Amino acid sequence: MEKGNNPFTGIEVGSFEAIKRMVQANLGISFVPESTGAELPHGTTTRPLVGADLTLSIGLLYRTNASMGKAAEALLHACRSGLSAIV
C-alpha cells in the first residue's frame, strides 16, 4: 500500500449461501440483499447500509462490423430504447 498498490482482491460468487459461508469462515465481508439474511450462519450478522449510492454502471459490448441475428438486434434495440429513458 505504501507504493500505491492495493493488495486486497475481491471475488465474485453467485451463490448467497456460499457467500454467507465464506463470511462465516472469516474470508471477508459481503454486500447482499436483505432477503438473503433470513437464516444467518452462526457467528455472522447483518448491518443495514444507510446513505450509500450503490449505482452500478453497465455497458453492452457487441461487434459493429458483424451482422447480428434478429434476436440480438431486438435485444440491442430494447436496451437502447429502455435505457435511454433512464439516462
C-alpha positions as CSV (number, residue, x, y, z in Angstrom):
1,M,0.0,0.0,0.0
2,E,3.0,2.3,0.6
3,K,3.8,2.1,-3.1
4,G,0.2,3.0,-4.1
5,N,-0.9,-0.6,-4.8
6,N,-3.9,-2.2,-3.2
7,P,-3.0,-5.7,-2.1
8,F,-6.6,-6.6,-1.4
9,T,-8.6,-8.5,-4.0
10,G,-12.2,-9.4,-4.5
11,I,-14.0,-12.3,-5.9
12,E,-17.5,-12.7,-7.4
13,V,-19.6,-15.5,-6.0
14,G,-23.0,-16.3,-7.5
15,S,-24.5,-18.2,-4.5
16,F,-25.7,-16.3,-1.5
17,E,-25.4,-19.4,0.6
18,A,-21.7,-19.7,-0.4
19,I,-21.2,-16.0,0.4
20,K,-22.7,-16.5,3.8
21,R,-20.4,-19.5,4.5
22,M,-17.3,-17.6,3.2
23,V,-18.1,-14.8,5.6
24,Q,-18.6,-17.3,8.4
25,A,-15.2,-18.7,7.6
26,N,-13.7,-15.2,8.1
27,L,-12.8,-14.8,4.4
28,G,-14.1,-11.3,4.2
29,I,-17.3,-9.3,4.2
30,S,-20.1,-9.0,1.6
31,F,-22.9,-6.9,0.3
32,V,-26.1,-8.9,0.0
33,P,-29.8,-8.1,-0.4
34,E,-31.7,-8.0,2.9
35,S,-33.8,-11.0,1.8
36,T,-30.7,-13.3,2.0
37,G,-30.2,-12.6,5.7
38,A,-33.2,-14.5,6.9
39,E,-31.1,-17.5,8.0
40,L,-27.6,-16.4,9.0
41,P,-24.8,-18.8,9.9
42,H,-23.6,-18.9,13.5
43,G,-21.2,-16.0,14.2
44,T,-22.4,-13.7,11.4
45,T,-24.6,-10.7,11.4
46,T,-26.1,-8.1,9.0
47,R,-25.9,-4.4,9.2
48,P,-28.1,-2.0,7.2
49,L,-26.2,0.1,4.7
50,V,-27.5,3.6,5.0
51,G,-26.8,6.6,2.8
52,A,-24.7,4.8,0.2
53,D,-25.1,5.4,-3.5
54,L,-25.0,1.9,-5.0
55,T,-25.3,2.9,-8.6
56,L,-23.7,0.4,-11.0
57,S,-22.7,1.5,-14.5
58,I,-23.0,-1.2,-17.1
59,G,-22.2,-1.5,-20.7
60,L,-23.2,-3.5,-23.7
61,L,-20.4,-5.0,-25.9
62,Y,-21.1,-6.1,-29.4
63,R,-19.3,-6.2,-32.8
64,T,-20.2,-3.3,-35.0
65,N,-18.7,-4.9,-38.2
66,A,-20.5,-8.2,-37.9
67,S,-24.1,-9.0,-38.8
68,M,-26.5,-9.8,-35.9
69,G,-29.3,-12.2,-35.8
70,K,-32.9,-11.0,-35.2
71,A,-32.8,-11.8,-31.5
72,A,-29.6,-9.9,-30.9
73,E,-30.9,-6.9,-32.9
74,A,-34.1,-6.9,-30.8
75,L,-32.1,-7.1,-27.6
76,L,-29.9,-4.2,-28.7
77,H,-32.9,-2.1,-29.7
78,A,-34.7,-2.9,-26.4
79,C,-31.6,-1.9,-24.4
80,R,-31.1,1.3,-26.3
81,S,-34.7,2.4,-26.1
82,G,-35.3,1.2,-22.5
83,L,-32.1,2.6,-21.0
84,S,-32.2,5.9,-22.9
85,A,-35.3,6.8,-20.8
86,I,-33.3,6.3,-17.6
87,V,-30.1,8.1,-18.5
